[in-house]
Amino acid sequence: MTTTKKPDLKVWKDIPLGGVVESGTSEHFHTGGWRSKVPVWQKQNCIQCMTCWAFCPDNAIKVVDGAKGKERGEFDYDFCKGCGICPEECPQNNKIFKELKAKDANLKGSPSTFTGTPGFNEKAAILFVGLKEAKDKFNIK
């Protein structure tokens, strides 16, 4: 009969640090330059629910002091990746999207692809547009 030796297992305190990056360093690097689409906030249609801010993976939606406390501010396009989560999660956009789908069941897409659909642009809180349209129509770089 052979006996085995108990392996020399290390605990987490014995393992050297490696691949650790100090937190907060992304604030020093503008990371939004590779996107192909950008969100456009339509303040007049926004219900200030802050859902877009909560879902934004890159903190590209700023919070400002408003008349009723903290409110959603403009996009910080230096950090926005153009992922489309904000128009997808926006309750106002989803409400308009459902209303339009109820009128025409053949409509295909989602809140991030409905920009340009008649009836959507006028009521949506966040449009999702290509870079050329963002520059030409909304003066966004």
C-alpha positions as CSV (number, residue, x, y, z in Angstrom):
1,M,0.0,0.0,0.0
2,T,1.3,3.4,-1.0
3,T,0.7,6.5,1.0
4,T,0.2,9.9,-0.5
5,K,1.6,13.1,0.9
6,K,-0.8,15.9,1.6
7,P,-0.2,18.7,-0.9
8,D,1.2,22.0,0.3
9,L,-1.8,24.2,-0.4
10,K,-1.4,28.0,-0.1
11,V,-4.1,30.2,1.3
12,W,-5.0,33.5,-0.4
13,K,-2.7,35.5,1.9
14,D,0.3,33.4,0.6
15,I,-0.3,34.2,-3.1
16,P,1.6,37.2,-4.5
17,L,-0.4,40.0,-6.0
18,G,-0.5,40.1,-9.8
19,G,-2.5,41.8,-12.4
20,V,-4.0,44.2,-9.9
21,V,-4.8,47.7,-11.3
22,E,-5.5,50.6,-9.0
23,S,-9.2,51.5,-9.0
24,G,-10.3,54.7,-10.6
25,T,-7.6,54.9,-13.3
26,S,-10.1,54.9,-16.2
27,E,-11.0,58.5,-15.2
28,H,-7.6,59.5,-16.7
29,F,-8.2,57.8,-20.1
30,H,-10.8,58.8,-22.6
31,T,-12.2,55.6,-23.9
32,G,-15.2,56.6,-26.1
33,G,-13.4,57.1,-29.4
34,W,-14.1,53.7,-31.0
35,R,-17.9,53.8,-31.0
36,S,-20.0,53.9,-34.2
37,K,-23.2,55.2,-32.6
38,V,-24.0,57.6,-29.9
39,P,-26.9,58.2,-27.6
40,V,-28.6,61.6,-27.8
41,W,-30.5,62.7,-24.6
42,Q,-33.8,64.6,-25.2
43,K,-34.2,66.3,-21.9
44,Q,-37.8,67.4,-22.7
45,N,-38.9,63.8,-22.8
46,C,-36.9,62.5,-19.9
47,I,-38.8,61.4,-16.8
48,Q,-35.7,61.6,-14.6
49,C,-35.9,58.0,-13.4
50,M,-32.1,57.5,-13.6
51,T,-32.5,54.0,-15.1
52,C,-30.0,54.9,-17.9
53,W,-27.5,56.1,-15.3
54,A,-27.8,52.9,-13.3
55,F,-27.3,50.6,-16.3
56,C,-24.5,52.6,-18.0
57,P,-21.4,50.4,-17.7
58,D,-18.9,53.3,-18.1
59,N,-20.3,56.1,-16.0
60,A,-20.8,58.2,-19.1
61,I,-24.1,59.7,-17.8
62,K,-23.5,62.4,-15.3
63,V,-25.6,63.3,-12.3
64,V,-26.2,67.0,-11.5
65,D,-27.9,69.0,-8.9
66,G,-31.4,69.9,-10.1
67,A,-34.5,71.6,-8.9
68,K,-35.7,68.4,-7.3
69,G,-32.4,67.1,-6.0
70,K,-30.1,64.9,-8.1
71,E,-31.0,64.6,-11.7
72,R,-29.6,63.0,-14.8
73,G,-27.2,65.2,-16.7
74,E,-25.7,65.2,-20.2
75,F,-23.6,62.4,-21.6
76,D,-19.8,62.4,-21.2
77,Y,-18.9,61.3,-24.7
78,D,-15.3,60.9,-23.7
79,F,-16.3,57.8,-21.9
80,C,-19.4,56.6,-23.8
81,K,-18.8,53.4,-25.8
82,G,-22.0,53.6,-27.8
83,C,-23.2,50.3,-26.4
84,G,-26.9,51.1,-26.6
85,I,-27.8,50.0,-23.1
86,C,-29.3,53.4,-22.1
87,P,-32.0,53.6,-24.9
88,E,-32.8,49.9,-24.3
89,E,-33.4,50.3,-20.6
90,C,-35.1,53.7,-20.7
91,P,-38.7,53.3,-19.5
92,Q,-39.8,56.2,-21.6
93,N,-38.3,54.7,-24.7
94,N,-39.9,51.3,-23.9
95,K,-43.3,52.9,-23.4
96,I,-43.1,54.6,-26.8
97,F,-41.8,51.4,-28.4
98,K,-44.7,49.3,-27.0
99,E,-47.3,51.9,-28.2
100,L,-45.8,51.8,-31.7
101,K,-45.7,48.0,-31.7
102,A,-49.4,47.9,-30.5
103,K,-50.3,50.0,-33.6
104,D,-48.2,48.0,-36.0
105,A,-47.3,44.4,-35.0
106,N,-45.0,44.2,-38.1
107,L,-42.5,46.7,-36.7
108,K,-39.2,45.0,-35.9
109,G,-36.5,46.2,-33.6
110,S,-36.0,47.5,-30.1
111,P,-35.7,50.9,-28.5
112,S,-32.1,51.3,-29.6
113,T,-33.0,50.6,-33.2
114,F,-36.2,52.6,-33.4
115,T,-34.6,56.0,-33.9
116,G,-35.9,57.4,-37.1
117,T,-39.2,55.5,-36.8
118,P,-42.1,57.9,-37.2
119,G,-43.6,58.8,-33.8
120,F,-40.5,57.5,-31.8
121,N,-38.1,60.4,-32.2
122,E,-40.6,63.0,-30.9
123,K,-41.3,61.2,-27.6
124,A,-38.2,59.2,-26.9
125,A,-35.9,60.3,-24.1
126,I,-32.8,58.8,-25.6
127,L,-32.2,58.4,-29.4
128,F,-29.4,56.2,-30.7
129,V,-27.8,57.7,-33.9
130,G,-24.8,57.2,-36.1
131,L,-21.8,59.4,-35.8
132,K,-22.6,61.5,-38.9
133,E,-26.1,62.2,-37.8
134,A,-24.9,63.0,-34.3
135,K,-22.4,65.5,-35.7
136,D,-24.7,67.0,-38.4
137,K,-28.0,67.1,-36.6
138,F,-27.2,67.2,-32.9
139,N,-23.7,68.9,-33.0
140,I,-22.1,66.0,-31.1
141,K,-18.5,65.1,-31.8
